[in-house]
Amino acid sequence: MRFGQQLRSSLLKDWYYYYIAYDDLKAQLKTDFVTAPTKTNPKPNRKPWTEDNERRFVRELEQELGKVADFQEVKSREIVQRIKASEKEVNDVVSRAERQAADELRGSQVDAPTEEDFLLLEEDLSDIIADVHDLAKFVQLNYTGFQKIIKKHDKQTSWHLKPVFAARLKAKPFFKDNYDAFIVKLSKLYDLVRTRGNPVKGDSSAGGKQQNFVRQTTKYWVHPDNITEVKLILMKHLPVLVFNANKEWDPSDSAISSIYYDNTDTWELYMGRLKKTEGAEAIRLRWYGGMNEDNIFIERKTHREDWTGEKSVKARFKLKEKNVNDYLSGKLTVESIFEKDRREGKKSEKAIDEEEQLAREIQYRVITRRLVPVTRSFYHRTAFQLPGDARVRVSLDSELTMIREDNLDGKTRAGKNWRRPDAGIDFPFKKVPQEDLELFPYAVLEVKLQTQAGQEPPQWIRDLTACHLVEAVPKFSKFIHGTATLNPNRIHLIPFWMPQMDVDIRKPITHKFGIDRPGQSTDISTSGNMDPDSDDDDFEDEEPPVVEENEDLRRLRAARDALEQHDLEQRRDYGTASNGEVNGAAGNSLDVEERIAAAPNTANDYPLYDSDDEDEELANHELEEARRVGGLHYYQTIAKHHIVNLGSKLSSMGKKLSPHGSTMPVQTTQLGIPKYTGETKRFKAPPGKRIHVPVRIEPKVHLATERTFLAWLEFSIILASIAAALLNFGDGLALLSAWAFTLVAAAAMLYSLGLYLWRVRMTRKRRAVSYHDWFGPSVLCFGLLVSVAVSFGLRVGGGAGNKGGLKG
């Protein structure tokens, strides 16, 4: 959807005149015609762009910038005043409720707050929340509008205004307001009203003191345009988790930094976490807040496969920053770390013993495996959780940044220290060289549940994770992503989500879900499918008509109605769910990845994350190794290589000749989403790299491979026994039949042995290949049919010949 259309359909009626006049600015980029349009020449050339045109355009642009910035500032101050007024009213009602509870114990009567009082407060807070949401969307739309009109100006006129206007934007940074302070205050007030003055009590820092974590975690990406909206939705169901309620909220309170360790020769921790091997570990040092924080948490995350009956767990202990280097080098003994805890007796002996054992194991691994700092992750985390209750915890990590910590290229970053000193928490880290940074483009939403077996998560969580605001990315890891992107010359196996980094994750709205204003329907979100990088540079030669106010409002309503109707038609196009409901009514429309996962595929069992050059690279590597070895091994490898190439060519020719081998043309909707679910998208790995596809290997897979091999052997032995019986007890004709059965039995044995060895090798490497064998059973049945036919034919032919001889 073009930005002009998106702006017209998404702006708010009450704020109509405060948005950027995008169409007017766009019209000013057109100069007058050189000659008047005629029937023979309806589109004559326009006059060149002059300095007067530039001066007039810049003047109009600055007026629009001032209008937008002033409105944003006024509206922001208004929200602050409304929050203060609501805070006073909420405290008054809650204090009356507390006095009522106290006076009831003494038997006196007080003017207690009614349910209507709380409902009015909740309605007022919901209206403020909607204002924060609308202001965030207002800022996002206008900022995108300024960026796009500048881009259009520079491209159309060849006058470069972008560097100059960047300074003007810095002078009026209306787009840099952080709404986290609003969200924290509104969360506290809304929680008080929702619980009728009885919020859940508990230790807000329980998560920080907990030593072992066992949770079911799912991860999602959130586009920056949708971050505030997602936070406001979460805030209405769970309060923002504030660790120190007695302290005024500060942005540094939500800052979290982690430094991951690995062996830079083998990258064993990276590979283990990427492949999700049983017992794979991640060792990191984490601190909350700024660089002056004294408490450092030493953590170890251990992955456990489901078949082990154990759960993946994160264990950690606390250490003073001044002792970290000595601890990692082995100079500081583990016993001395916990000597103070034992002396004070604040922790149980069992807890101290567990932490001491953990510290001893981590120290041993760091020293013996030569682990060094490799990657730092930084982000601001907004956590939503009931204090002291970790059953449902949702966190949103924004401004995610990965930073190099190693010294591999000769540059001294961390040196002998456990972290580099030049990277603090000042996002976007202008003091750090750009080649050492990876600014992640999305926020990361983590939903962590501690539910009992068979228990469903809350409905609002299912609605959120199924809506258009989030994109599911299972098993996403900050450590894996940062290490892979910051070490492109050393890491050759990359995670499966890397090819999707340049794909816009924003999706069209599938159903009304979001922030509701009391008494009104939900406004259409601006997070539809607006592409900020699209070039809608098709300038119409007709001048835009001058529209009166009533006409503008009429067009505004018509555009909204058209977009809603388009949503309904698009949900019908996407198909229906298994229960007969439209996908949009039951959840969000299937995105590209979900449709591919749900669609049957006859060509390949694992088509999604594929490197077309992977097999070729492996084959070339095998040929190079065989050439070094030489001799018979080299000739065998050459022969195998040519046979594989010949088989691939024959297979591709067969697919082209087959009527089912052709692909359907991709039909797309207006928003560019394919309509049918049979579409398969293949992602290519960058040159010299391979994409790791998550493949789950359990012990039953190996056992199934062995059972299949033994079944083949059993069948081959039966055929060989038939051949031996014919050979020992048959006549001359039976000898030929025995040979036929013997050949089939020997071929089945050799084929099953090769297939078994190949499957074992592929499962051990966790390769995403098709393990289904459609060739072997077919050829075996055909060979058995030929053997029986030969035996039967010889017997019938021999019998007829004998009868003919007797008759003669």
C-alpha positions in Angstrom: 0.0 0.0 0.0 1.3 3.5 -0.9 2.1 5.8 2.0 -0.4 8.5 0.9 -3.2 6.0 0.9 -2.0 4.5 4.2 -1.9 8.0 5.8 -5.4 8.9 4.6 -6.8 5.6 5.9 -5.0 5.6 9.3 -5.2 9.2 10.6 -7.5 10.1 13.4 -10.5 12.4 12.6 -10.0 14.6 15.6 -6.3 15.2 14.8 -6.9 15.5 11.1 -5.3 19.0 10.6 -2.2 18.2 12.7 -0.8 15.5 10.4 1.7 16.2 7.8 0.1 17.7 4.6 1.7 14.9 2.6 -0.4 15.4 -0.6 0.2 19.2 -0.6 4.0 18.7 -0.2 3.9 16.1 -2.9 2.0 18.5 -5.2 4.6 21.2 -4.7 7.3 19.0 -6.2 5.6 19.4 -9.6 6.7 22.5 -11.5 4.6 24.2 -14.1 4.3 22.9 -17.6 6.6 24.3 -20.3 3.6 24.5 -22.7 -0.1 24.1 -22.1 -1.4 20.5 -22.3 -3.1 19.6 -25.6 -4.9 16.6 -27.0 -1.9 15.6 -29.0 0.5 16.3 -26.1 -1.5 15.8 -22.8 1.7 15.5 -20.7 4.3 18.1 -21.8 7.6 18.6 -20.1 7.8 20.6 -16.9 10.0 23.5 -16.1 13.3 22.6 -14.2 13.4 22.9 -10.5 14.7 26.3 -9.4 16.1 27.9 -6.3 12.7 29.7 -5.8 10.9 26.3 -5.9 13.4 24.9 -3.4 13.0 27.9 -1.1 9.2 27.6 -1.2 9.2 23.9 -0.6 11.6 24.1 2.4 9.4 26.9 3.9 6.3 24.7 3.6 8.2 21.7 4.9 9.4 23.5 8.0 5.9 24.8 8.7 4.6 21.2 8.6 7.4 20.1 10.9 6.7 22.8 13.4 3.0 22.0 13.3 3.6 18.3 14.0 6.2 18.9 16.7 4.1 21.4 18.5 1.1 19.2 18.5 3.1 16.2 19.8 4.5 18.4 22.6 1.1 19.7 23.6 -0.5 16.3 23.5 2.4 14.8 25.5 2.0 17.5 28.2 -1.8 16.9 28.2 -1.3 13.1 28.8 1.1 13.9 31.7 -1.5 16.2 33.3 -4.2 13.6 32.8 -2.1 10.9 34.4 -1.4 13.1 37.4 -5.2 13.9 37.7 -6.1 10.2 37.4 -3.4 9.2 39.9 -4.9 11.6 42.5 -8.4 10.2 41.8 -7.2 6.6 42.0 -5.3 7.2 45.3 -8.4 8.9 46.7 -10.7 6.0 45.9 -8.2 3.4 47.0 -7.6 5.2 50.3 -11.4 5.3 50.9 -11.5 1.6 50.3 -8.7 0.9 52.7 -10.4 3.1 55.4 -13.6 1.2 54.9 -11.8 -2.1 55.5 -10.2 -0.7 58.7 -13.4 1.0 60.0 -15.5 -2.2 59.4 -13.3 -3.9 61.9 -14.1 -1.2 64.4 -17.8 -1.4 63.6 -18.2 2.2 62.2 -19.7 3.2 58.8 -17.8 5.2 56.1 -18.5 6.4 52.7 -17.1 3.4 50.8 -16.3 3.6 47.0 -18.8 1.9 44.8 -18.3 -0.4 41.8 -19.3 2.4 39.6 -16.4 4.5 40.9 -13.9 1.9 39.9 -15.6 1.5 36.5 -15.4 5.2 35.8 -11.7 5.2 36.8 -11.0 2.2 34.6 -12.8 3.9 31.7 -10.8 7.1 32.2 -7.5 5.2 32.3 -8.5 3.2 29.2 -9.0 6.5 27.5 -5.6 7.8 28.5 -4.1 4.5 27.3 -5.8 5.0 24.0 -4.4 8.5 23.8 -0.8 7.2 24.4 -1.4 4.6 21.6 -2.8 7.2 19.2 0.0 9.6 19.9 2.6 6.9 19.3 0.9 6.1 16.0 0.7 9.8 15.1 4.4 10.2 15.7 5.2 7.1 13.6 3.1 8.1 10.7 4.4 11.7 10.5 8.0 10.7 10.9 7.6 8.2 8.1 5.9 10.9 6.0 8.8 13.4 6.5 11.3 10.7 5.5 9.4 9.7 2.4 8.7 13.3 1.2 12.4 14.1 1.6 13.4 11.0 -0.3 10.9 11.9 -3.0 12.2 15.4 -3.2 15.8 14.3 -3.6 15.0 11.8 -6.3 12.6 14.1 -8.2 14.5 17.4 -8.1 18.2 16.1 -7.8 18.6 18.7 -5.0 19.8 16.9 -1.8 17.8 18.1 1.1 18.2 15.0 3.4 21.4 16.0 5.2 20.1 19.5 5.9 16.7 18.4 7.0 18.3 15.8 9.4 19.6 18.7 11.4 16.1 20.3 11.5 14.6 17.1 12.8 17.2 17.0 15.6 16.2 20.5 16.6 12.5 19.3 16.9 12.9 15.6 17.8 9.2 14.9 18.1 9.9 11.2 17.2 12.3 10.5 20.0 9.9 10.6 22.9 10.0 7.5 25.0 6.6 6.3 26.2 7.9 3.9 28.8 7.5 6.3 31.6 3.8 6.7 30.7 3.4 3.0 30.5 5.0 2.3 33.9 2.8 4.9 35.7 -0.4 3.8 33.8 0.4 0.2 34.6 0.5 0.8 38.3 -2.8 2.8 38.3 -4.6 0.4 36.0 -3.5 -2.6 38.2 -4.9 -0.8 41.3 -8.2 -0.1 39.6 -8.5 -3.5 38.0 -7.9 -5.3 41.3 -10.2 -2.8 43.1 -7.4 -1.5 45.3 -6.1 -5.0 46.2 -3.1 -5.6 43.9 -1.2 -8.9 44.1 1.4 -8.6 46.8 4.8 -10.2 46.4 8.5 -9.7 46.0 9.0 -7.9 42.7 12.6 -9.0 42.6 11.7 -12.7 42.9 12.9 -13.2 39.4 16.2 -11.7 40.2 16.7 -13.9 43.2 15.6 -17.1 41.7 18.5 -19.4 40.9 16.9 -22.1 38.7 14.4 -21.3 35.9 12.2 -24.0 34.2 9.8 -22.4 31.8 8.1 -22.9 28.5 9.3 -20.1 26.4 8.2 -18.9 22.9 9.7 -16.0 21.1 8.4 -13.4 18.6 9.7 -10.5 16.7 7.9 -7.1 17.0 8.3 -4.4 14.4 9.4 -1.0 15.9 6.1 0.5 14.6 4.2 -1.8 16.9 6.3 -1.8 20.1 4.2 0.8 22.0 1.0 -0.8 21.0 2.1 -4.3 22.2 3.3 -2.8 25.5 -0.1 -1.1 26.1 -1.9 -4.3 25.3 0.2 -6.3 27.8 -0.2 -3.6 30.4 -3.9 -4.1 30.5 -3.5 -7.7 31.5 -0.3 -7.8 33.5 1.4 -5.0 35.5 4.8 -3.8 34.5 7.3 -5.5 36.8 9.2 -2.8 38.8 12.0 -4.1 40.9 12.3 -1.1 43.1 8.9 0.6 43.6 10.4 3.2 46.0 12.6 4.7 43.3 11.5 6.9 40.5 11.6 5.0 37.2 14.7 5.6 35.1 15.5 4.2 31.6 18.7 2.7 32.9 16.6 0.5 35.2 15.4 -1.6 32.3 18.9 -2.0 30.7 20.3 -5.5 30.6 23.7 -6.5 29.3 25.0 -10.0 28.9 28.5 -11.3 27.7 28.6 -14.7 26.2 31.7 -16.9 26.3 33.0 -19.4 23.8 36.1 -21.1 22.4 37.1 -19.1 19.4 38.9 -22.1 17.8 36.1 -24.6 17.9 33.0 -22.4 18.6 31.7 -25.4 20.5 29.2 -23.5 22.6 27.8 -21.7 19.6 27.5 -24.9 17.6 25.9 -26.7 20.5 23.3 -24.1 21.1 22.6 -23.8 17.3 22.1 -27.5 16.8 20.3 -27.9 20.2 22.4 -31.0 21.0 21.6 -32.8 24.3 23.5 -31.0 27.1 24.5 -28.0 25.1 25.5 -25.1 27.3 25.7 -21.3 27.1 27.8 -19.5 29.7 27.2 -15.8 30.1 27.9 -12.9 32.6 24.9 -10.6 33.1 24.2 -7.4 34.9 21.2 -5.1 35.2 21.6 -1.3 34.8 24.7 0.7 34.0 28.4 -0.1 34.0 28.7 0.9 37.6 26.6 -2.1 38.7 28.5 -4.1 41.2 26.5 -7.3 41.2 27.3 -9.6 38.3 25.3 -12.8 37.7 27.3 -15.8 36.3 24.8 -18.0 34.4 24.8 -21.3 32.7 21.9 -22.4 30.4 21.7 -26.1 29.7 19.6 -27.6 26.9 17.8 -30.9 27.5 16.0 -33.0 25.0 12.5 -34.0 25.7 13.3 -37.7 25.6 15.6 -37.4 28.6 12.6 -36.5 30.8 14.4 -33.4 32.0 13.7 -29.7 31.3 16.1 -27.1 30.0 17.3 -25.0 33.0 19.1 -21.8 33.7 21.2 -21.7 36.8 23.2 -18.8 38.2 25.0 -17.3 41.1 26.0 -13.7 42.1 29.5 -12.4 42.2 31.0 -9.0 42.8 32.4 -7.2 39.7 35.9 -6.8 41.3 36.2 -10.6 41.7 35.1 -11.6 38.2 38.6 -11.6 36.5 40.2 -13.6 39.4 37.3 -16.1 39.4 37.5 -16.7 35.6 41.3 -17.1 35.7 41.2 -19.5 38.7 43.0 -17.2 41.1 39.9 -16.9 43.3 38.7 -20.1 44.9 35.1 -21.1 44.9 35.0 -21.6 48.7 36.1 -18.0 49.3 33.2 -16.7 47.2 30.5 -18.3 49.4 32.4 -17.8 52.7 30.4 -14.7 53.6 27.0 -16.4 52.8 27.9 -19.3 55.1 28.9 -17.0 57.9 25.8 -14.8 57.7 23.4 -17.7 57.3 20.9 -15.9 55.1 20.7 -18.8 52.8 20.1 -22.5 53.5 23.1 -24.8 53.4 21.6 -26.7 50.5 21.2 -23.6 48.4 24.8 -22.6 49.1 26.1 -26.0 48.2 24.2 -25.9 44.9 25.6 -22.5 44.0 29.1 -23.6 45.0 28.9 -26.7 42.8 27.6 -24.5 39.9 30.5 -22.0 40.4 33.0 -24.8 40.5 31.7 -26.4 37.3 31.6 -23.0 35.4 35.1 -22.1 36.5 36.4 -25.5 35.4 34.8 -25.2 32.0 36.1 -21.7 31.4 39.6 -22.7 32.2 39.8 -26.1 30.6 37.9 -25.2 27.4 39.7 -21.8 27.1 36.5 -19.8 26.9 36.8 -16.1 26.3 34.3 -13.3 25.8 32.9 -13.2 22.2 29.6 -11.4 22.1 27.7 -8.9 24.2 24.0 -8.4 24.0 22.3 -5.2 25.2 18.6 -4.3 25.4 16.0 -2.5 27.4 13.6 -5.0 28.9 10.0 -4.2 29.8 8.7 -7.2 31.9 5.1 -7.8 32.6 4.4 -10.1 35.6 2.5 -10.3 38.8 4.9 -9.7 41.7 6.1 -13.0 43.1 4.1 -15.1 40.6 6.1 -16.4 37.7 3.4 -18.6 36.1 2.9 -16.0 33.3 5.8 -13.7 32.5 6.0 -11.7 29.3 9.0 -9.5 28.4 9.7 -7.2 25.5 13.3 -6.4 24.7 13.8 -3.3 22.6 16.9 -1.5 21.2 18.6 -4.9 21.0 22.3 -4.6 20.1 25.0 -7.1 19.7 28.7 -6.0 20.3 31.9 -7.8 19.6 34.0 -8.7 22.6 36.8 -10.8 21.2 40.4 -9.9 20.1 40.5 -12.2 17.1 41.4 -9.6 14.4 44.3 -8.1 16.4 42.2 -5.3 17.8 42.2 -5.1 21.6 38.6 -4.9 22.7 38.3 -6.7 26.1 42.0 -7.5 26.4 42.6 -9.5 29.6 39.5 -8.1 31.1 36.1 -9.9 31.1 34.4 -7.2 29.1 35.4 -4.2 26.9 35.3 -0.9 28.7 34.1 1.4 25.8 30.6 -0.1 25.5 28.3 1.1 28.2 24.5 1.4 27.9 24.3 4.6 25.7 22.3 3.2 22.8 23.1 3.4 19.8 26.7 3.2 21.0 28.3 5.9 19.0 31.6 5.4 20.7 31.9 1.8 19.5 33.2 1.2 15.9 30.3 0.4 13.6 32.0 -2.8 12.4 31.7 -4.1 16.0 28.0 -3.5 16.2 24.9 -5.3 15.1 21.7 -3.2 15.7 18.9 -5.7 15.6 15.9 -4.2 13.6 13.1 -5.7 15.8 12.1 -6.0 19.4 12.0 -9.5 20.9 8.8 -10.6 22.7 9.2 -13.6 25.0 6.2 -15.4 26.5 7.2 -17.6 29.4 4.7 -19.9 31.0 4.8 -22.2 33.9 1.6 -24.1 33.3 0.7 -27.5 34.5 0.4 -30.4 32.1 -2.6 -30.1 29.8 -3.4 -26.5 31.0 -4.0 -23.9 28.3 -2.4 -20.5 28.4 -4.7 -17.5 29.0 -6.9 -16.5 26.1 -5.5 -13.0 25.8 -2.0 -14.5 25.3 -3.3 -16.7 22.5 -5.0 -13.7 20.9 -1.8 -11.6 21.1 0.5 -14.3 19.7 -2.0 -14.9 16.9 -2.4 -11.3 15.9 -0.7 -9.2 13.2 1.5 -7.4 15.7 4.0 -10.2 16.2 6.0 -12.7 14.1 6.8 -16.1 15.6 10.5 -17.0 15.5 11.0 -20.3 17.4 14.3 -20.8 19.2 15.6 -17.3 18.4 18.8 -16.6 20.3 20.6 -13.3 20.8 23.9 -15.1 21.4 23.6 -17.2 18.1 22.5 -14.2 16.0 25.1 -11.8 17.4 28.0 -14.3 17.0 27.0 -15.3 13.5 26.6 -11.7 12.2 29.7 -10.3 14.0 32.0 -13.1 12.8 31.1 -13.7 9.2 34.5 -15.0 8.2 34.6 -17.5 11.1 31.0 -18.8 11.4 29.9 -20.8 8.4 26.8 -22.5 9.8 24.1 -19.9 10.4 20.7 -20.1 12.0 17.5 -20.6 10.0 16.1 -17.1 10.6 19.0 -15.3 9.0 17.6 -15.4 5.4 14.4 -13.7 6.7 16.2 -10.6 8.1 15.5 -8.6 4.9 11.8 -9.6 4.8 9.3 -7.1 6.2 7.6 -8.9 9.1 4.6 -6.5 9.2 1.3 -8.2 8.3 -2.1 -7.0 7.3 -4.7 -6.8 10.0 -6.7 -9.9 10.2 -9.2 -9.1 13.0 -9.9 -6.2 15.4 -7.3 -6.7 18.1 -5.6 -3.9 20.0 -6.4 -0.8 22.1 -10.0 0.1 22.5 -11.2 3.5 23.4 -14.2 3.4 25.7 -17.4 3.8 23.8 -15.7 3.6 20.4 -14.6 0.8 18.1 -10.9 0.1 17.7 -9.2 2.3 15.3 -7.5 0.7 12.4 -3.8 0.2 13.2 -1.2 1.8 11.1 0.9 -1.4 11.3 -0.8 -2.9 8.3 1.6 -3.4 5.4 3.0 0.1 4.9 6.4 -0.1 3.3 8.6 2.8 4.4 11.1 2.0 1.7 8.7 1.8 -1.2 9.1 4.4 -3.9 5.6 5.5 -4.9 7.2 8.0 -7.3 4.5 7.8 -10.0 3.6 11.5 -10.0 0.3 12.2 -11.6 0.3 15.1 -13.9 -3.2 16.2 -12.7 -3.1 18.7 -9.9 -4.8 17.4 -6.7 -8.2 18.8 -6.3 -9.0 21.4 -3.6 -11.3 19.6 -1.2 -13.4 21.3 1.5 -13.4 20.1 5.1 -16.6 18.0 4.8 -15.3 16.4 1.6 -12.1 15.5 3.5 -14.0 13.9 6.3 -16.2 12.0 3.9 -13.2 10.6 2.1 -11.6 9.7 5.4 -14.6 7.6 6.4 -14.8 6.1 2.9 -11.2 5.1 3.0 -11.6 3.4 6.4 -14.7 1.5 5.3 -12.9 0.4 2.1 -9.9 -0.9 4.1 -12.2 -2.8 6.5 -14.0 -4.4 3.5 -10.7 -5.3 2.0 -9.7 -7.0 5.2 -12.8 -9.1 5.1 -12.3 -10.1 1.4 -8.7 -10.9 2.2 -9.6 -13.2 5.0 -11.9 -15.1 2.7 -9.1 -15.4 0.1 -6.8 -16.9 2.7 -9.0 -20.0 3.2 -10.8 -21.4 6.1 -9.6 -23.0 9.3 -10.1 -26.7 10.0 -13.2 -26.1 11.9 -14.8 -24.2 9.1 -14.1 -20.7 10.5 -12.3 -18.1 8.5 -8.6 -17.9 9.6 -9.0 -14.2 10.4 -11.8 -14.9 12.8 -10.0 -17.7 14.6 -6.6 -16.0 14.7 -4.2 -14.3 12.3 -3.9 -15.2 8.7 -1.1 -17.7 8.0 2.0 -15.9 7.0 4.4 -17.2 4.4 6.3 -19.5 6.8 3.2 -20.9 8.4 1.6 -21.6 5.0 4.7 -23.4 3.8 4.7 -25.5 7.0 1.1 -26.4 6.6 1.2 -27.1 2.8 2.0 -30.6 1.6 5.2 -30.8 -0.5 6.0 -33.7 -2.7 9.5 -32.6 -3.8 11.3 -32.3 -0.5 10.5 -32.9 3.1 12.5 -29.9 4.2 12.0 -27.2 1.6 11.9 -24.0 3.6 15.4 -23.1 4.7 17.6 -24.5 2.0 21.0 -23.7 0.6 21.1 -24.5 -3.1 24.9 -24.4 -3.0 25.2 -26.6 0.0 25.3 -30.0 -1.7 27.6 -28.7 -4.4 30.0 -27.3 -1.8 30.1 -30.6 0.0 30.7 -32.5 -3.2 33.6 -30.2 -4.2 35.0 -30.6 -0.7 34.9 -34.4 -1.0 36.5 -34.3 -4.4 39.3 -32.1 -3.1 39.9 -34.5 -0.2 39.9 -37.5 -2.5 42.4 -35.8 -4.8 44.8 -35.3 -2.0 44.5 -39.0 -0.9 44.7 -40.3 -4.5 44.6 -44.0 -5.5 41.5 -46.1 -5.6 39.6 -43.8 -3.2 40.0 -40.9 -5.7 38.6 -42.9 -8.6 35.7 -44.2 -6.5 34.8 -40.7 -5.5 35.0 -39.4 -9.1 32.7 -42.3 -10.2 30.2 -41.6 -7.4 30.2 -37.8 -8.3 29.4 -38.5 -11.9 26.7 -41.0 -11.1 25.0 -38.5 -8.7 25.1 -35.8 -11.3 23.6 -38.1 -13.9 20.8 -39.1 -11.5 20.1 -35.4 -10.7 19.9 -34.5 -14.4 17.6 -37.4 -15.1 15.4 -36.5 -12.1 15.1 -32.9 -13.2 14.2 -34.0 -16.8 11.5 -36.3 -15.4 10.1 -33.4 -13.3 10.0 -31.2 -16.4 8.2 -33.8 -18.4 5.8 -34.7 -15.6 2.5 -32.8 -15.7 2.7 -32.3 -12.0 6.2 -30.8 -12.1 5.1 -27.4 -13.1 4.5 -24.7 -10.5 1.5 -22.5 -10.3 1.9 -18.8 -11.0 1.9 -16.8 -7.7 -1.3 -14.9 -7.4 -1.1 -12.1 -4.9 -3.6 -9.8 -3.2 -3.4 -6.0 -3.2 -1.1 -6.2 -0.2 1.3 -8.6 -1.9 0.4 -11.7 0.1 0.0 -14.9 -1.9 -3.6 -16.1 -2.0 -3.1 -19.9 -2.1 -1.4 -22.1 0.4 0.6 -24.3 -1.9 3.3 -21.7 -2.4 6.8 -22.7 -1.3 9.5 -20.2 -0.8 13.2 -21.2 -0.8 15.8 -19.3 1.0 19.4 -19.3 -0.2 22.4 -19.2 2.1 25.0 -16.5 1.6 28.0 -17.7 -0.5 30.3 -20.0 1.6 27.7 -20.6 4.3 25.1 -23.2 5.2 21.8 -22.7 7.0 21.2 -24.9 10.0 17.7 -26.3 9.9 16.4 -27.5 13.3 16.1 -31.3 13.1 14.8 -33.2 16.1 16.7 -36.4 16.7 15.6 -38.7 19.5 16.7 -42.2 20.4 13.7 -43.7 18.8 14.9 -42.4 15.4 18.1 -44.4 15.7 16.1 -47.5 16.9 13.7 -47.0 13.9 16.7 -46.9 11.5 18.0 -50.2 13.0 14.6 -51.9 12.9 14.2 -50.9 9.2 17.7 -52.4 8.4 16.9 -55.6 10.3 13.6 -55.9 8.4 15.4 -55.6 5.1 17.9 -58.3 6.3 15.0 -60.6 7.3 13.4 -60.2 3.9 16.7 -60.8 2.1 17.3 -64.0 4.2 13.9 -65.3 3.3 14.7 -64.8 -0.4 18.1 -66.4 0.0 16.5 -69.4 1.7 14.1 -69.8 -1.2 17.0 -69.7 -3.6 18.9 -72.3 -1.6 15.9 -74.6 -1.5 15.5 -74.3 -5.3 19.2 -74.8 -5.8 19.4 -78.0 -3.6 16.1 -79.7 -4.4 15.1 -78.4 -7.8 15.9 -79.5 -11.3 17.7 -77.7 -14.1 14.9 -75.2 -14.6 14.9 -74.4 -10.8 18.6 -73.5 -11.1 17.8 -70.4 -13.1 15.0 -69.4 -10.7 17.5 -69.9 -7.8 19.9 -67.5 -9.5 17.2 -64.8 -9.9 16.2 -65.0 -6.3 19.8 -65.0 -5.2 20.5 -61.8 -7.2 17.5 -60.1 -5.7 18.5 -61.1 -2.1 22.1 -59.9 -2.6 20.9 -56.6 -4.1 18.5 -56.1 -1.2 21.2 -56.8 1.4 23.7 -54.4 -0.2 21.1 -51.7 -0.8 19.8 -51.9 2.8 23.4 -51.7 4.2 24.1 -48.6 2.2 20.8 -47.0 3.1 21.4 -47.8 6.8 24.9 -46.3 6.8 23.7 -43.2 5.0 20.8 -42.7 7.4 23.1 -43.1 10.4 25.5 -40.5 9.0 22.7 -38.0 8.3 21.0 -38.4 11.7 24.4 -38.0 13.4 25.0 -34.8 11.5 21.4 -33.7 12.0 21.0 -33.0 8.4 17.6 -31.9 7.0 17.2 -34.4 4.2 14.4 -36.6 3.1 14.7 -39.9 5.0 11.7 -41.4 3.2 12.7 -44.3 0.9 10.4 -44.4 -2.2 13.0 -46.0 -4.5 14.1 -49.2 -2.6 10.8 -50.9 -1.9 9.6 -50.2 -5.5 12.7 -51.7 -7.1 12.6 -54.6 -4.7 9.0 -55.4 -5.5 9.8 -55.1 -9.2 12.8 -57.4 -8.9 10.8 -59.9 -6.9 8.0 -59.8 -9.5 10.6 -60.4 -12.3 12.1 -63.4 -10.3 8.7 -65.0 -9.8 7.8 -64.3 -13.5 11.1 -65.9 -14.6 10.6 -68.9 -12.4 6.9 -69.3 -13.5 7.8 -68.7 -17.2 10.6 -71.2 -17.2 8.4 -73.8 -15.4 5.5 -73.3 -17.8 7.8 -73.2 -20.8 9.7 -76.3 -19.6 6.5 -78.1 -18.9 5.1 -77.4 -22.3 8.3 -78.5 -24.0 8.2 -81.8 -22.1 4.6 -82.4 -23.1 5.5 -81.7 -26.7 8.4 -84.1 -26.5 6.3 -86.9 -25.0 3.6 -86.3 -27.7 6.2 -86.5 -30.5 
